[in-house]
Amino acid sequence: MGFFDKVKEVASATVDKAKDLAEDGQAKVKIIGLEAKIKDVYTEIGKAVVEAGGVIPEAGIAEFLEKINGFKAEIDAQKKLLENAPKAAEEAAEAVAEEVKEEVKAE
């Protein structure tokens, strides 16, 4: 493999890593949005309690819990995506960069 082929490989691996970082950023933003939605549901619960004269209205609790549990499940899914994000692009870039360094030293 020629020098420029290796440079192309490093560039490609770098682009892949940038895409991974962008996806990570999107997942983190989504998590923040979901956490805000959970806080909104907590506010709704408080409002319902106040409107019910300080009594927790059983009829609405299941709906609130369903919303919160749904948001928490989505957060967990996003966190798993972040944990399992492939590091292959980074590792490939480092390996190719090392090969390029070795080839440059040899020439």
Number of C-alpha atoms within 10 A of each C-alpha: 6 9 14 10 11 17 16 13 17 23 15 15 22 17 15 18 20 14 13 19 14 12 15 18 13 13 19 16 13 15 20 13 14 19 17 13 16 20 13 13 17 15 12 13 18 14 12 17 15 13 12 11 9 11 10 15 15 8 8 12 13 11 12 16 15 11 15 20 13 14 19 17 13 16 20 13 14 19 16 12 14 17 10 9 13 12 11 13 19 18 13 18 22 15 14 19 18 13 16 20 12 11 14 10 8 7 6
